[in-house]
Amino acid sequence: MAAGAGLDGRLAPCIAGHVLVLAVLGPVVAGRAHVLVGRLLPGRGRRGRAVRRTVRRGRAGG
């Protein structure tokens, strides 16, 4: 499509590589989203872990 649009011929391999990388990494990142969220936003990981921590802290304090 890039060649048909009159763009530089060297652009096509770059676009193909980009699509390939996204096709491989997209599902991997989507499957590990809970890990990424947990590292980027503390306290916002999986609900089960946050609930367990809250319950443990509640029991230890009271």
C-alpha positions in Angstrom: 0.0 0.0 0.0 2.9 2.4 0.7 4.4 1.8 -2.7 1.0 2.3 -4.3 0.6 5.6 -2.5 3.9 6.8 -4.0 5.8 6.6 -0.7 9.5 5.7 -0.5 10.1 2.0 -1.3 12.2 1.6 1.9 9.2 2.3 4.0 7.4 -1.0 3.2 9.9 -3.2 5.1 9.8 -0.9 8.1 6.0 -1.0 8.2 6.0 -4.8 7.8 8.4 -5.1 10.7 6.3 -2.8 12.9 3.2 -4.8 12.2 5.0 -8.1 13.0 6.3 -6.8 16.3 2.9 -5.5 17.2 1.3 -8.9 16.2 3.7 -10.7 18.5 4.0 -8.3 21.5 0.3 -7.2 21.6 -1.1 -10.5 22.9 1.8 -10.9 25.3 1.4 -7.4 26.8 -2.4 -7.9 27.0 -1.9 -11.2 28.8 0.4 -9.6 31.3 -1.6 -6.3 31.8 -2.2 -7.0 35.5 1.6 -7.1 36.1 2.2 -3.9 34.2 -0.6 -2.1 36.0 0.7 -3.4 39.4 4.1 -2.0 38.6 3.0 1.3 37.1 0.1 2.0 39.6 0.8 0.6 43.0 -2.3 -0.6 44.8 -4.1 -1.2 41.5 -3.0 -4.7 40.6 -5.3 -7.7 40.7 -8.2 -7.3 43.1 -7.5 -10.5 44.9 -4.0 -9.5 46.0 -5.2 -6.1 47.2 -8.0 -7.6 49.1 -5.7 -10.2 50.7 -3.3 -7.5 51.8 -6.1 -5.5 53.3 -7.5 -8.4 55.2 -4.1 -9.4 56.5 -3.4 -5.8 57.7 -6.8 -5.7 59.3 -6.2 -8.9 61.3 -2.7 -7.9 62.3 -3.8 -4.5 63.6 -6.9 -5.6 65.5 
